[in-house]
């Protein structure tokens, strides 16, 4: 009986030892596979992602961006002037509905663009950028809508708020400060919260748009030319040259840094870089053309002199 118990005890100890050895071998094998494959190594993931073939040009997204920018943003004030009689001034006009559509379409395009990035953009960053963009564009929507109604009452865009003749006739005179606050929301805070996240999203996407090889078709350059034409309007009319030049200044070292890693811009990065460079040239030509304009100099004092296109139209065409 004692011999049987000893035998059973020894057999159980052998079984336990075998199980422990088996589990240890599985653990060692798993660690070896993880180390060999590098699935959990951040550097390995980044390297494999950079070695992947460059993405093709996102013609659908960039075409929608360009088309809606020209129609819904650039064309918005023009539509508002010519079809304003169809909408009462106490209700949103056609241009306002264009602005609403622009806010929604652009936000969806930004989300789709960042989702296609070769380097995944954190969801939290995507949500923050799009949220600030929609909030800033919506603030601008309200201020811009009221400003275009003031134009029908004689408001002159090439003059400051206080220098406008209709503002000098307001009673009490303190009402002018309310319109200056509206102008601040429209031209400053709204534009800052609108365009800063927009260009930040472009820059985040640009950083991930590099690969080992790249080929660019004629359509990329053609679409970039049309995009630069609108971006010139966006930078000058929105008075956001500082934000724009910061984005472009960040692009240059990114290109140099990625070149040291043996990577080149893919068609999407080339589109963004060429469009921005051409925009900078167009802004320089615009400023040089109006450099000696005394009337516009009064509205845009200081060293950063970039007149708004609609101020020029108000001064020389409408006025």
C-alpha positions in Angstrom: 0.0 0.0 0.0 2.8 2.4 0.9 4.7 1.5 -2.3 1.5 2.2 -4.3 1.1 5.7 -2.7 4.8 6.5 -3.4 4.4 5.4 -7.0 1.2 7.6 -7.5 2.9 10.6 -5.9 5.9 10.3 -8.1 3.7 9.9 -11.2 1.8 13.1 -10.3 5.0 15.1 -9.8 6.2 14.0 -13.2 2.9 15.1 -14.8 3.1 18.5 -13.1 6.7 18.9 -14.2 5.9 18.0 -17.8 3.0 20.6 -17.9 5.2 23.3 -16.5 7.9 22.5 -19.0 5.3 22.6 -21.9 4.0 26.0 -20.8 7.5 27.4 -20.5 8.4 26.2 -24.0 5.2 27.8 -25.4 6.0 31.1 -23.6 9.6 31.1 -24.9 8.4 30.3 -28.4 5.8 33.2 -28.3 8.4 35.6 -27.1 10.8 34.5 -29.8 8.2 35.0 -32.5 7.3 38.4 -31.3 10.9 39.4 -31.2 11.6 38.0 -34.6 8.6 39.4 -36.4 8.7 42.8 -34.6 4.9 43.1 -34.5 5.1 45.0 -31.2 8.1 47.1 -32.1 7.1 50.7 -32.9 10.2 51.3 -35.0 9.6 48.2 -37.0 6.0 49.2 -37.7 7.1 52.7 -38.8 9.8 51.2 -41.0 7.6 48.7 -42.7 5.0 51.4 -43.3 7.6 53.7 -44.9 8.8 50.8 -47.1 5.3 50.2 -48.4 4.5 51.4 -51.9 3.3 55.0 -52.1 -0.5 55.5 -52.2 -2.0 56.7 -55.5 -3.3 60.2 -55.9 -6.6 60.7 -54.1 -8.2 62.4 -57.0 -11.7 62.1 -55.7 -11.0 63.9 -52.4 -8.9 66.7 -53.9 -11.3 67.2 -56.7 -14.2 67.6 -54.3 -12.1 69.9 -52.2 -11.3 72.1 -55.2 -14.8 72.1 -56.7 -16.6 73.0 -53.4 -14.0 75.6 -52.6 -14.6 77.5 -55.8 -18.4 77.0 -55.8 -19.4 77.2 -52.1 -16.7 79.5 -50.7 -15.5 81.7 -53.5 -18.9 81.8 -55.2 -20.9 82.2 -52.0 -20.7 86.1 -51.8 -21.3 86.3 -55.6 -24.4 84.2 -55.4 -25.5 86.2 -52.4 -25.3 89.5 -54.4 -27.3 88.3 -57.4 -30.0 86.2 -55.8 -30.4 88.1 -52.5 -33.8 89.5 -53.7 -35.2 86.0 -53.6 -34.5 85.7 -49.9 -35.7 88.2 -47.2 -32.9 89.9 -45.3 -34.4 88.6 -42.0 -33.8 85.0 -43.1 -30.7 83.0 -44.2 -29.8 83.7 -47.9 -28.5 81.5 -50.6 -24.9 82.3 -49.7 -25.6 81.2 -46.1 -26.9 77.8 -47.3 -23.7 77.5 -49.4 -21.6 78.2 -46.3 -23.5 75.5 -44.4 -22.9 73.0 -47.1 -19.3 73.9 -47.3 -18.9 73.3 -43.5 -20.4 69.8 -43.7 -18.7 68.7 -46.9 -15.2 70.0 -45.9 -15.4 68.3 -42.5 -16.3 64.9 -44.1 -13.5 65.3 -46.7 -11.0 66.1 -43.9 -12.0 62.9 -42.0 -11.7 60.8 -45.2 -8.3 62.4 -46.0 -6.8 61.6 -42.6 -8.3 58.1 -42.7 -6.4 57.4 -45.9 -3.0 58.6 -44.5 -0.2 56.1 -44.7 0.6 56.9 -41.1 -2.6 56.5 -39.0 -3.7 59.7 -37.4 -5.0 59.3 -33.8 -8.8 59.4 -33.6 -8.6 62.0 -30.9 -6.6 64.4 -33.0 -8.9 63.9 -36.0 -12.0 64.7 -33.8 -10.3 67.8 -32.3 -9.2 69.2 -35.7 -12.6 68.7 -37.3 -14.5 70.0 -34.2 -12.5 73.2 -34.1 -12.8 73.6 -37.9 -16.6 73.3 -37.8 -16.9 75.6 -34.8 -14.7 78.3 -36.5 -16.5 78.1 -39.8 -19.9 78.3 -38.1 -18.8 81.5 -36.2 -17.7 83.0 -39.5 -21.0 81.9 -41.1 -23.0 84.1 -38.7 -20.7 87.1 -38.8 -20.3 87.0 -42.6 -24.1 86.7 -43.1 -24.8 89.9 -41.1 -21.9 91.7 -42.9 -23.4 90.9 -46.3 -26.7 92.3 -45.2 -25.0 95.5 -44.2 -23.7 95.9 -47.7 -27.2 96.4 -48.9 -27.5 99.3 -46.5 -24.3 101.0 -47.8 -21.6 99.3 -45.8 -18.2 99.7 -47.5 -15.8 96.8 -47.3 -12.7 98.8 -48.0 -13.2 100.9 -44.8 -12.9 99.9 -41.2 -16.1 99.5 -39.1 -15.8 103.0 -37.5 -15.0 104.7 -40.7 -18.1 103.5 -42.5 -20.6 106.3 -43.1 -23.6 104.2 -41.9 -21.8 103.5 -38.6 -21.2 107.2 -38.0 -25.0 107.7 -38.2 -25.8 105.1 -35.5 -27.6 106.3 -32.3 -26.4 105.7 -29.7 -22.8 105.8 -30.8 -22.0 102.9 -28.5 -23.7 100.5 -31.0 -20.6 100.8 -33.2 -18.7 98.7 -30.6 -21.3 95.9 -31.1 -20.6 95.8 -34.8 -16.8 95.9 -34.1 -17.3 92.8 -31.9 -19.2 91.2 -34.8 -16.4 92.0 -37.1 -13.9 90.5 -34.7 -15.9 87.2 -34.6 -16.1 87.3 -38.4 -12.7 88.4 -39.6 -10.4 87.3 -36.7 -11.7 84.6 -34.3 -13.8 82.8 -36.9 -11.0 82.7 -39.5 -8.4 81.6 -36.9 -10.5 78.7 -35.6 -11.5 77.9 -39.2 -8.2 77.8 -41.0 -5.7 76.8 -38.3 -7.2 73.3 -37.9 -7.6 73.0 -41.7 -4.0 73.7 -42.4 -3.0 71.5 -39.4 -4.9 68.6 -40.9 -3.1 69.2 -44.2 0.3 69.2 -42.4 -0.5 66.0 -40.5 -1.5 64.2 -43.7 1.5 65.6 -45.6 4.0 64.1 -43.1 2.7 60.6 -43.8 2.6 61.0 -47.6 6.1 59.7 -48.4 7.4 56.5 -49.9 10.3 54.8 -51.6 9.1 55.7 -55.1 6.6 58.1 -56.7 5.1 58.9 -60.1 3.0 62.0 -60.8 0.5 62.4 -63.6 -0.5 65.6 -65.4 -3.8 65.7 -63.6 -2.0 66.3 -60.3 -0.3 69.5 -61.5 -3.5 70.7 -63.3 -5.6 70.3 -60.2 -2.9 72.0 -58.1 -3.1 75.1 -60.3 -6.8 75.4 -59.7 -6.3 74.7 -56.0 -3.6 77.4 -55.7 -6.0 79.9 -57.3 -8.5 79.4 -54.6 -5.9 79.2 -51.9 -4.7 82.6 -52.9 -8.2 83.9 -52.4 -8.4 82.0 -49.0 -5.1 83.5 -47.7 -5.8 87.1 -48.8 -9.6 87.3 -48.1 -9.3 85.4 -44.9 -6.2 87.4 -43.8 -4.5 84.2 -42.7 -1.1 84.6 -44.2 0.6 83.9 -40.9 -1.1 80.5 -40.6 -0.4 79.7 -44.2 3.3 80.6 -44.1 3.8 78.6 -40.9 2.3 75.5 -42.6 4.6 76.0 -45.6 7.6 76.6 -43.4 7.0 73.3 -41.7 6.7 71.5 -45.0 10.2 72.3 -46.1 12.1 70.7 -43.2 9.7 67.7 -43.3 10.7 67.1 -47.0 14.4 67.5 -46.0 14.1 65.1 -43.0 12.2 62.5 -45.0 14.8 62.7 -47.8 17.5 61.8 -45.3 15.5 58.6 -44.6 15.5 57.8 -48.3 11.8 58.7 -48.8 10.3 61.0 -51.5 6.9 62.8 -51.7 4.1 60.7 -53.1 1.6 62.4 -55.5 -0.6 63.7 -52.7 2.4 65.4 -51.0 3.6 66.8 -54.3 0.1 68.2 -54.8 0.0 69.9 -51.4 3.6 71.3 -51.7 3.3 72.6 -55.3 -0.1 74.2 -54.5 1.3 75.9 -51.5 4.4 77.2 -53.3 2.3 78.5 -56.2 -0.1 80.2 -53.7 2.9 82.0 -52.1 3.9 83.3 -55.6 0.3 84.5 -56.3 0.1 86.3 -52.9 3.5 88.0 -53.6 2.2 89.2 -57.0 -1.0 90.5 -55.5 0.8 92.5 -52.8 3.2 94.0 -55.3 0.3 95.1 -57.5 -1.4 97.0 -54.6 1.7 98.0 -52.8 1.3 101.8 -53.3 -2.5 101.9 -52.9 -3.0 104.7 -50.3 -6.7 103.9 -49.6 -6.1 100.2 -48.8 -3.0 101.1 -46.8 -5.2 102.9 -44.3 -7.3 99.8 -43.7 -4.3 97.4 -43.6 -1.6 99.3 -41.7 1.5 97.6 -40.4 4.3 95.6 -41.9 2.0 92.7 -43.0 0.1 94.4 -45.9 -2.2 91.9 -47.7 -5.4 93.5 -49.0 -8.6 91.5 -49.3 -9.9 90.9 -52.8 -13.4 92.0 -51.8 -12.1 95.3 -50.3 -10.5 95.9 -53.7 -13.8 95.1 -55.5 -15.7 97.4 -53.1 -13.2 100.3 -53.7 -12.8 100.2 -57.5 -15.8 98.4 -58.8 -18.8 98.6 -56.5 -18.1 101.9 -54.9 
